């Protein structure tokens, strides 16, 4: 497979600063609440790993697989609410890599609130500057309406391992 052309958008240092800022905000909000972090796989794994290293309070970690892309094309949300753990009276923090259309975030907020969570807060590393069906409560960086890869974000599984975030340039 031919490598794609990439343009750097966010350096490792910029990402680390954004993750640190979000960790500080979450540490303040959830100091005594023993939150359950619900990580959206696979894209948010790098973000969640780095953020949770800086979260200094007791917490629980769970993962959910939700997809809304195939290649560079959006498609109908593929999600399974039966994979959501017991959230009764828990303070849930949804960790998402990017809020794009907001479809995934809207579904997650609705499903987690419907599972009896005491509160639902969402944090995304990237906020795409387009209209959203639902927004993240907290986000680290704004990004234009581009297809981005790196730091967990992918194109069909490729580029997740990159420590920076790039625009995938179209030929």
PyMOL CGO cylinders between C-alpha atoms (Angstrom):
from pymol import cmd
from pymol.cgo import CYLINDER

trace = [
    CYLINDER, 0.00, 0.00, 0.00, 1.29, 3.43, -0.99, 0.3, 1, 1, 1, 1, 1, 1,
    CYLINDER, 1.29, 3.43, -0.99, 1.90, 5.75, 2.00, 0.3, 1, 1, 1, 1, 1, 1,
    CYLINDER, 1.90, 5.75, 2.00, -0.35, 8.80, 2.18, 0.3, 1, 1, 1, 1, 1, 1,
    CYLINDER, -0.35, 8.80, 2.18, 0.84, 12.37, 2.27, 0.3, 1, 1, 1, 1, 1, 1,
    CYLINDER, 0.84, 12.37, 2.27, 0.54, 13.86, 5.76, 0.3, 1, 1, 1, 1, 1, 1,
    CYLINDER, 0.54, 13.86, 5.76, 0.72, 17.44, 7.05, 0.3, 1, 1, 1, 1, 1, 1,
    CYLINDER, 0.72, 17.44, 7.05, 1.59, 18.03, 10.72, 0.3, 1, 1, 1, 1, 1, 1,
    CYLINDER, 1.59, 18.03, 10.72, -1.22, 19.70, 12.68, 0.3, 1, 1, 1, 1, 1, 1,
    CYLINDER, -1.22, 19.70, 12.68, -0.27, 19.10, 16.34, 0.3, 1, 1, 1, 1, 1, 1,
    CYLINDER, -0.27, 19.10, 16.34, 3.17, 18.25, 17.72, 0.3, 1, 1, 1, 1, 1, 1,
    CYLINDER, 3.17, 18.25, 17.72, 3.82, 15.83, 20.55, 0.3, 1, 1, 1, 1, 1, 1,
    CYLINDER, 3.82, 15.83, 20.55, 4.36, 18.82, 22.88, 0.3, 1, 1, 1, 1, 1, 1,
    CYLINDER, 4.36, 18.82, 22.88, 1.04, 20.43, 21.90, 0.3, 1, 1, 1, 1, 1, 1,
    CYLINDER, 1.04, 20.43, 21.90, -0.79, 17.16, 22.50, 0.3, 1, 1, 1, 1, 1, 1,
    CYLINDER, -0.79, 17.16, 22.50, 0.92, 16.64, 25.88, 0.3, 1, 1, 1, 1, 1, 1,
    CYLINDER, 0.92, 16.64, 25.88, -0.07, 20.17, 26.96, 0.3, 1, 1, 1, 1, 1, 1,
    CYLINDER, -0.07, 20.17, 26.96, -3.71, 19.62, 25.93, 0.3, 1, 1, 1, 1, 1, 1,
    CYLINDER, -3.71, 19.62, 25.93, -3.88, 16.24, 27.70, 0.3, 1, 1, 1, 1, 1, 1,
    CYLINDER, -3.88, 16.24, 27.70, -2.30, 17.77, 30.82, 0.3, 1, 1, 1, 1, 1, 1,
    CYLINDER, -2.30, 17.77, 30.82, -4.86, 20.59, 30.83, 0.3, 1, 1, 1, 1, 1, 1,
    CYLINDER, -4.86, 20.59, 30.83, -7.73, 18.09, 30.55, 0.3, 1, 1, 1, 1, 1, 1,
    CYLINDER, -7.73, 18.09, 30.55, -6.25, 15.91, 33.32, 0.3, 1, 1, 1, 1, 1, 1,
    CYLINDER, -6.25, 15.91, 33.32, -6.04, 18.97, 35.60, 0.3, 1, 1, 1, 1, 1, 1,
    CYLINDER, -6.04, 18.97, 35.60, -9.70, 19.81, 34.94, 0.3, 1, 1, 1, 1, 1, 1,
    CYLINDER, -9.70, 19.81, 34.94, -10.81, 16.22, 35.58, 0.3, 1, 1, 1, 1, 1, 1,
    CYLINDER, -10.81, 16.22, 35.58, -8.70, 15.99, 38.76, 0.3, 1, 1, 1, 1, 1, 1,
    CYLINDER, -8.70, 15.99, 38.76, -10.51, 19.07, 40.09, 0.3, 1, 1, 1, 1, 1, 1,
    CYLINDER, -10.51, 19.07, 40.09, -14.01, 17.88, 39.10, 0.3, 1, 1, 1, 1, 1, 1,
    CYLINDER, -14.01, 17.88, 39.10, -13.70, 14.29, 40.31, 0.3, 1, 1, 1, 1, 1, 1,
    CYLINDER, -13.70, 14.29, 40.31, -11.42, 14.48, 43.36, 0.3, 1, 1, 1, 1, 1, 1,
    CYLINDER, -11.42, 14.48, 43.36, -13.84, 12.65, 45.68, 0.3, 1, 1, 1, 1, 1, 1,
    CYLINDER, -13.84, 12.65, 45.68, -16.12, 10.91, 43.17, 0.3, 1, 1, 1, 1, 1, 1,
    CYLINDER, -16.12, 10.91, 43.17, -14.37, 7.67, 42.10, 0.3, 1, 1, 1, 1, 1, 1,
    CYLINDER, -14.37, 7.67, 42.10, -15.34, 8.13, 38.42, 0.3, 1, 1, 1, 1, 1, 1,
    CYLINDER, -15.34, 8.13, 38.42, -15.70, 5.43, 35.83, 0.3, 1, 1, 1, 1, 1, 1,
    CYLINDER, -15.70, 5.43, 35.83, -13.77, 6.37, 32.69, 0.3, 1, 1, 1, 1, 1, 1,
    CYLINDER, -13.77, 6.37, 32.69, -15.48, 4.95, 29.59, 0.3, 1, 1, 1, 1, 1, 1,
    CYLINDER, -15.48, 4.95, 29.59, -12.90, 4.89, 26.79, 0.3, 1, 1, 1, 1, 1, 1,
    CYLINDER, -12.90, 4.89, 26.79, -14.11, 4.80, 23.19, 0.3, 1, 1, 1, 1, 1, 1,
    CYLINDER, -14.11, 4.80, 23.19, -12.02, 2.25, 21.33, 0.3, 1, 1, 1, 1, 1, 1,
    CYLINDER, -12.02, 2.25, 21.33, -9.93, 2.11, 19.38, 0.3, 1, 1, 1, 1, 1, 1,
    CYLINDER, -9.93, 2.11, 19.38, -9.19, 5.76, 18.69, 0.3, 1, 1, 1, 1, 1, 1,
    CYLINDER, -9.19, 5.76, 18.69, -9.09, 7.12, 22.24, 0.3, 1, 1, 1, 1, 1, 1,
    CYLINDER, -9.09, 7.12, 22.24, -6.66, 4.55, 23.66, 0.3, 1, 1, 1, 1, 1, 1,
    CYLINDER, -6.66, 4.55, 23.66, -3.53, 6.76, 23.42, 0.3, 1, 1, 1, 1, 1, 1,
    CYLINDER, -3.53, 6.76, 23.42, -5.38, 9.80, 24.75, 0.3, 1, 1, 1, 1, 1, 1,
    CYLINDER, -5.38, 9.80, 24.75, -6.88, 7.78, 27.62, 0.3, 1, 1, 1, 1, 1, 1,
    CYLINDER, -6.88, 7.78, 27.62, -3.55, 6.18, 28.51, 0.3, 1, 1, 1, 1, 1, 1,
    CYLINDER, -3.55, 6.18, 28.51, -1.74, 9.51, 28.75, 0.3, 1, 1, 1, 1, 1, 1,
    CYLINDER, -1.74, 9.51, 28.75, -4.61, 11.27, 30.53, 0.3, 1, 1, 1, 1, 1, 1,
    CYLINDER, -4.61, 11.27, 30.53, -5.15, 8.54, 33.12, 0.3, 1, 1, 1, 1, 1, 1,
    CYLINDER, -5.15, 8.54, 33.12, -1.44, 8.54, 34.03, 0.3, 1, 1, 1, 1, 1, 1,
    CYLINDER, -1.44, 8.54, 34.03, -2.10, 12.09, 35.27, 0.3, 1, 1, 1, 1, 1, 1,
    CYLINDER, -2.10, 12.09, 35.27, -5.42, 11.38, 37.02, 0.3, 1, 1, 1, 1, 1, 1,
    CYLINDER, -5.42, 11.38, 37.02, -4.41, 11.11, 40.67, 0.3, 1, 1, 1, 1, 1, 1,
    CYLINDER, -4.41, 11.11, 40.67, -7.65, 9.86, 42.27, 0.3, 1, 1, 1, 1, 1, 1,
    CYLINDER, -7.65, 9.86, 42.27, -9.23, 6.40, 42.49, 0.3, 1, 1, 1, 1, 1, 1,
    CYLINDER, -9.23, 6.40, 42.49, -11.16, 5.48, 39.36, 0.3, 1, 1, 1, 1, 1, 1,
    CYLINDER, -11.16, 5.48, 39.36, -12.45, 2.58, 37.30, 0.3, 1, 1, 1, 1, 1, 1,
    CYLINDER, -12.45, 2.58, 37.30, -11.72, 2.02, 33.63, 0.3, 1, 1, 1, 1, 1, 1,
    CYLINDER, -11.72, 2.02, 33.63, -13.99, 0.46, 31.00, 0.3, 1, 1, 1, 1, 1, 1,
    CYLINDER, -13.99, 0.46, 31.00, -13.88, 0.30, 27.21, 0.3, 1, 1, 1, 1, 1, 1,
    CYLINDER, -13.88, 0.30, 27.21, -16.53, 0.45, 24.51, 0.3, 1, 1, 1, 1, 1, 1,
    CYLINDER, -16.53, 0.45, 24.51, -16.19, -0.06, 20.78, 0.3, 1, 1, 1, 1, 1, 1,
    CYLINDER, -16.19, -0.06, 20.78, -18.19, 2.47, 18.76, 0.3, 1, 1, 1, 1, 1, 1,
    CYLINDER, -18.19, 2.47, 18.76, -17.56, 3.15, 15.07, 0.3, 1, 1, 1, 1, 1, 1,
    CYLINDER, -17.56, 3.15, 15.07, -18.84, 5.80, 12.71, 0.3, 1, 1, 1, 1, 1, 1,
    CYLINDER, -18.84, 5.80, 12.71, -16.24, 5.65, 9.89, 0.3, 1, 1, 1, 1, 1, 1,
    CYLINDER, -16.24, 5.65, 9.89, -15.06, 3.27, 7.21, 0.3, 1, 1, 1, 1, 1, 1,
    CYLINDER, -15.06, 3.27, 7.21, -11.97, 4.67, 5.54, 0.3, 1, 1, 1, 1, 1, 1,
    CYLINDER, -11.97, 4.67, 5.54, -12.59, 8.40, 5.18, 0.3, 1, 1, 1, 1, 1, 1,
    CYLINDER, -12.59, 8.40, 5.18, -16.35, 7.96, 4.78, 0.3, 1, 1, 1, 1, 1, 1,
    CYLINDER, -16.35, 7.96, 4.78, -18.88, 8.43, 7.59, 0.3, 1, 1, 1, 1, 1, 1,
    CYLINDER, -18.88, 8.43, 7.59, -21.48, 5.73, 7.92, 0.3, 1, 1, 1, 1, 1, 1,
    CYLINDER, -21.48, 5.73, 7.92, -24.30, 4.77, 10.27, 0.3, 1, 1, 1, 1, 1, 1,
    CYLINDER, -24.30, 4.77, 10.27, -23.18, 4.38, 13.87, 0.3, 1, 1, 1, 1, 1, 1,
    CYLINDER, -23.18, 4.38, 13.87, -22.10, 0.84, 14.78, 0.3, 1, 1, 1, 1, 1, 1,
    CYLINDER, -22.10, 0.84, 14.78, -22.49, 0.45, 18.56, 0.3, 1, 1, 1, 1, 1, 1,
    CYLINDER, -22.49, 0.45, 18.56, -23.68, -2.09, 21.09, 0.3, 1, 1, 1, 1, 1, 1,
    CYLINDER, -23.68, -2.09, 21.09, -25.20, -0.77, 24.32, 0.3, 1, 1, 1, 1, 1, 1,
    CYLINDER, -25.20, -0.77, 24.32, -24.98, -4.24, 25.90, 0.3, 1, 1, 1, 1, 1, 1,
    CYLINDER, -24.98, -4.24, 25.90, -21.22, -3.64, 26.21, 0.3, 1, 1, 1, 1, 1, 1,
    CYLINDER, -21.22, -3.64, 26.21, -21.72, -0.72, 28.61, 0.3, 1, 1, 1, 1, 1, 1,
    CYLINDER, -21.72, -0.72, 28.61, -20.87, -1.81, 32.19, 0.3, 1, 1, 1, 1, 1, 1,
    CYLINDER, -20.87, -1.81, 32.19, -23.13, -1.18, 35.18, 0.3, 1, 1, 1, 1, 1, 1,
    CYLINDER, -23.13, -1.18, 35.18, -23.18, 2.60, 35.62, 0.3, 1, 1, 1, 1, 1, 1,
    CYLINDER, -23.18, 2.60, 35.62, -25.77, 2.85, 38.38, 0.3, 1, 1, 1, 1, 1, 1,
    CYLINDER, -25.77, 2.85, 38.38, -24.94, 5.86, 40.58, 0.3, 1, 1, 1, 1, 1, 1,
    CYLINDER, -24.94, 5.86, 40.58, -21.49, 6.19, 38.98, 0.3, 1, 1, 1, 1, 1, 1,
    CYLINDER, -21.49, 6.19, 38.98, -19.88, 9.42, 37.81, 0.3, 1, 1, 1, 1, 1, 1,
    CYLINDER, -19.88, 9.42, 37.81, -19.06, 8.56, 34.22, 0.3, 1, 1, 1, 1, 1, 1,
    CYLINDER, -19.06, 8.56, 34.22, -16.38, 10.29, 32.16, 0.3, 1, 1, 1, 1, 1, 1,
    CYLINDER, -16.38, 10.29, 32.16, -16.53, 9.47, 28.45, 0.3, 1, 1, 1, 1, 1, 1,
    CYLINDER, -16.53, 9.47, 28.45, -13.11, 9.72, 26.79, 0.3, 1, 1, 1, 1, 1, 1,
    CYLINDER, -13.11, 9.72, 26.79, -13.25, 10.21, 23.01, 0.3, 1, 1, 1, 1, 1, 1,
    CYLINDER, -13.25, 10.21, 23.01, -10.47, 10.96, 20.53, 0.3, 1, 1, 1, 1, 1, 1,
    CYLINDER, -10.47, 10.96, 20.53, -12.41, 13.45, 18.38, 0.3, 1, 1, 1, 1, 1, 1,
    CYLINDER, -12.41, 13.45, 18.38, -15.88, 14.95, 18.25, 0.3, 1, 1, 1, 1, 1, 1,
    CYLINDER, -15.88, 14.95, 18.25, -16.62, 15.11, 14.54, 0.3, 1, 1, 1, 1, 1, 1,
    CYLINDER, -16.62, 15.11, 14.54, -20.32, 14.97, 13.68, 0.3, 1, 1, 1, 1, 1, 1,
    CYLINDER, -20.32, 14.97, 13.68, -21.15, 14.36, 17.34, 0.3, 1, 1, 1, 1, 1, 1,
    CYLINDER, -21.15, 14.36, 17.34, -23.17, 11.24, 16.50, 0.3, 1, 1, 1, 1, 1, 1,
    CYLINDER, -23.17, 11.24, 16.50, -21.00, 8.96, 18.64, 0.3, 1, 1, 1, 1, 1, 1,
    CYLINDER, -21.00, 8.96, 18.64, -20.98, 11.46, 21.52, 0.3, 1, 1, 1, 1, 1, 1,
    CYLINDER, -20.98, 11.46, 21.52, -24.78, 11.91, 21.37, 0.3, 1, 1, 1, 1, 1, 1,
    CYLINDER, -24.78, 11.91, 21.37, -25.31, 8.13, 21.48, 0.3, 1, 1, 1, 1, 1, 1,
    CYLINDER, -25.31, 8.13, 21.48, -22.86, 7.66, 24.35, 0.3, 1, 1, 1, 1, 1, 1,
    CYLINDER, -22.86, 7.66, 24.35, -24.35, 10.46, 26.44, 0.3, 1, 1, 1, 1, 1, 1,
    CYLINDER, -24.35, 10.46, 26.44, -27.89, 9.15, 25.91, 0.3, 1, 1, 1, 1, 1, 1,
    CYLINDER, -27.89, 9.15, 25.91, -26.96, 5.53, 26.66, 0.3, 1, 1, 1, 1, 1, 1,
    CYLINDER, -26.96, 5.53, 26.66, -24.87, 6.28, 29.75, 0.3, 1, 1, 1, 1, 1, 1,
    CYLINDER, -24.87, 6.28, 29.75, -27.46, 8.65, 31.21, 0.3, 1, 1, 1, 1, 1, 1,
    CYLINDER, -27.46, 8.65, 31.21, -30.11, 6.00, 30.57, 0.3, 1, 1, 1, 1, 1, 1,
    CYLINDER, -30.11, 6.00, 30.57, -28.07, 3.43, 32.52, 0.3, 1, 1, 1, 1, 1, 1,
    CYLINDER, -28.07, 3.43, 32.52, -28.56, 5.27, 35.82, 0.3, 1, 1, 1, 1, 1, 1,
    CYLINDER, -28.56, 5.27, 35.82, -25.30, 7.20, 35.96, 0.3, 1, 1, 1, 1, 1, 1,
    CYLINDER, -25.30, 7.20, 35.96, -25.10, 9.82, 38.71, 0.3, 1, 1, 1, 1, 1, 1,
    CYLINDER, -25.10, 9.82, 38.71, -23.46, 12.18, 36.22, 0.3, 1, 1, 1, 1, 1, 1,
    CYLINDER, -23.46, 12.18, 36.22, -22.04, 12.02, 32.71, 0.3, 1, 1, 1, 1, 1, 1,
    CYLINDER, -22.04, 12.02, 32.71, -19.11, 14.19, 31.63, 0.3, 1, 1, 1, 1, 1, 1,
    CYLINDER, -19.11, 14.19, 31.63, -17.36, 13.90, 28.30, 0.3, 1, 1, 1, 1, 1, 1,
    CYLINDER, -17.36, 13.90, 28.30, -13.83, 14.82, 27.33, 0.3, 1, 1, 1, 1, 1, 1,
    CYLINDER, -13.83, 14.82, 27.33, -12.38, 14.72, 23.84, 0.3, 1, 1, 1, 1, 1, 1,
    CYLINDER, -12.38, 14.72, 23.84, -8.86, 15.45, 22.73, 0.3, 1, 1, 1, 1, 1, 1,
    CYLINDER, -8.86, 15.45, 22.73, -10.04, 17.07, 19.49, 0.3, 1, 1, 1, 1, 1, 1,
    CYLINDER, -10.04, 17.07, 19.49, -13.06, 19.21, 18.70, 0.3, 1, 1, 1, 1, 1, 1,
    CYLINDER, -13.06, 19.21, 18.70, -13.76, 19.45, 14.97, 0.3, 1, 1, 1, 1, 1, 1,
    CYLINDER, -13.76, 19.45, 14.97, -14.98, 22.94, 14.09, 0.3, 1, 1, 1, 1, 1, 1,
    CYLINDER, -14.98, 22.94, 14.09, -18.22, 21.82, 12.45, 0.3, 1, 1, 1, 1, 1, 1,
    CYLINDER, -18.22, 21.82, 12.45, -21.81, 21.65, 13.72, 0.3, 1, 1, 1, 1, 1, 1,
    CYLINDER, -21.81, 21.65, 13.72, -22.22, 18.72, 16.15, 0.3, 1, 1, 1, 1, 1, 1,
    CYLINDER, -22.22, 18.72, 16.15, -25.16, 16.59, 17.14, 0.3, 1, 1, 1, 1, 1, 1,
    CYLINDER, -25.16, 16.59, 17.14, -23.59, 16.67, 20.63, 0.3, 1, 1, 1, 1, 1, 1,
    CYLINDER, -23.59, 16.67, 20.63, -20.50, 18.37, 22.01, 0.3, 1, 1, 1, 1, 1, 1,
    CYLINDER, -20.50, 18.37, 22.01, -17.89, 17.22, 24.50, 0.3, 1, 1, 1, 1, 1, 1,
    CYLINDER, -17.89, 17.22, 24.50, -18.04, 18.97, 27.86, 0.3, 1, 1, 1, 1, 1, 1,
    CYLINDER, -18.04, 18.97, 27.86, -14.25, 19.34, 27.81, 0.3, 1, 1, 1, 1, 1, 1,
    CYLINDER, -14.25, 19.34, 27.81, -11.85, 19.27, 24.90, 0.3, 1, 1, 1, 1, 1, 1,
    CYLINDER, -11.85, 19.27, 24.90, -8.17, 19.86, 24.36, 0.3, 1, 1, 1, 1, 1, 1,
    CYLINDER, -8.17, 19.86, 24.36, -7.65, 21.16, 20.83, 0.3, 1, 1, 1, 1, 1, 1,
    CYLINDER, -7.65, 21.16, 20.83, -9.75, 22.57, 18.01, 0.3, 1, 1, 1, 1, 1, 1,
    CYLINDER, -9.75, 22.57, 18.01, -9.24, 21.21, 14.51, 0.3, 1, 1, 1, 1, 1, 1,
    CYLINDER, -9.24, 21.21, 14.51, -10.64, 22.37, 11.18, 0.3, 1, 1, 1, 1, 1, 1,
    CYLINDER, -10.64, 22.37, 11.18, -12.88, 20.09, 9.11, 0.3, 1, 1, 1, 1, 1, 1,
    CYLINDER, -12.88, 20.09, 9.11, -10.04, 17.80, 7.98, 0.3, 1, 1, 1, 1, 1, 1,
    CYLINDER, -10.04, 17.80, 7.98, -9.45, 14.06, 8.05, 0.3, 1, 1, 1, 1, 1, 1,
    CYLINDER, -9.45, 14.06, 8.05, -6.84, 13.57, 10.78, 0.3, 1, 1, 1, 1, 1, 1,
    CYLINDER, -6.84, 13.57, 10.78, -4.62, 10.64, 11.75, 0.3, 1, 1, 1, 1, 1, 1,
    CYLINDER, -4.62, 10.64, 11.75, -2.06, 9.86, 14.44, 0.3, 1, 1, 1, 1, 1, 1,
    CYLINDER, -2.06, 9.86, 14.44, -2.13, 9.60, 18.23, 0.3, 1, 1, 1, 1, 1, 1,
    CYLINDER, -2.13, 9.60, 18.23, -4.80, 6.90, 18.07, 0.3, 1, 1, 1, 1, 1, 1,
    CYLINDER, -4.80, 6.90, 18.07, -6.70, 8.34, 15.10, 0.3, 1, 1, 1, 1, 1, 1,
    CYLINDER, -6.70, 8.34, 15.10, -6.55, 6.15, 12.03, 0.3, 1, 1, 1, 1, 1, 1,
    CYLINDER, -6.55, 6.15, 12.03, -7.35, 5.42, 8.44, 0.3, 1, 1, 1, 1, 1, 1,
    CYLINDER, -7.35, 5.42, 8.44, -8.47, 1.78, 8.37, 0.3, 1, 1, 1, 1, 1, 1,
    CYLINDER, -8.47, 1.78, 8.37, -6.17, 0.95, 11.28, 0.3, 1, 1, 1, 1, 1, 1,
    CYLINDER, -6.17, 0.95, 11.28, -3.11, 2.77, 9.93, 0.3, 1, 1, 1, 1, 1, 1,
    CYLINDER, -3.11, 2.77, 9.93, -1.28, 5.73, 11.55, 0.3, 1, 1, 1, 1, 1, 1,
    CYLINDER, -1.28, 5.73, 11.55, -2.63, 5.18, 15.11, 0.3, 1, 1, 1, 1, 1, 1,
    CYLINDER, -2.63, 5.18, 15.11, 0.93, 4.74, 16.38, 0.3, 1, 1, 1, 1, 1, 1,
    CYLINDER, 0.93, 4.74, 16.38, 2.17, 8.20, 15.38, 0.3, 1, 1, 1, 1, 1, 1,
    CYLINDER, 2.17, 8.20, 15.38, 2.90, 10.47, 18.38, 0.3, 1, 1, 1, 1, 1, 1,
    CYLINDER, 2.90, 10.47, 18.38, 1.68, 13.58, 16.53, 0.3, 1, 1, 1, 1, 1, 1,
    CYLINDER, 1.68, 13.58, 16.53, -1.59, 14.42, 14.75, 0.3, 1, 1, 1, 1, 1, 1,
    CYLINDER, -1.59, 14.42, 14.75, -1.58, 14.96, 11.01, 0.3, 1, 1, 1, 1, 1, 1,
    CYLINDER, -1.58, 14.96, 11.01, -3.97, 15.97, 8.27, 0.3, 1, 1, 1, 1, 1, 1,
    CYLINDER, -3.97, 15.97, 8.27, -4.35, 13.18, 5.73, 0.3, 1, 1, 1, 1, 1, 1,
    CYLINDER, -4.35, 13.18, 5.73, -3.90, 14.99, 2.43, 0.3, 1, 1, 1, 1, 1, 1,
    CYLINDER, -3.90, 14.99, 2.43, -6.16, 14.00, -0.44, 0.3, 1, 1, 1, 1, 1, 1,
    CYLINDER, -6.16, 14.00, -0.44, -4.54, 13.53, -3.84, 0.3, 1, 1, 1, 1, 1, 1,
]
cmd.load_cgo(trace, "trace")
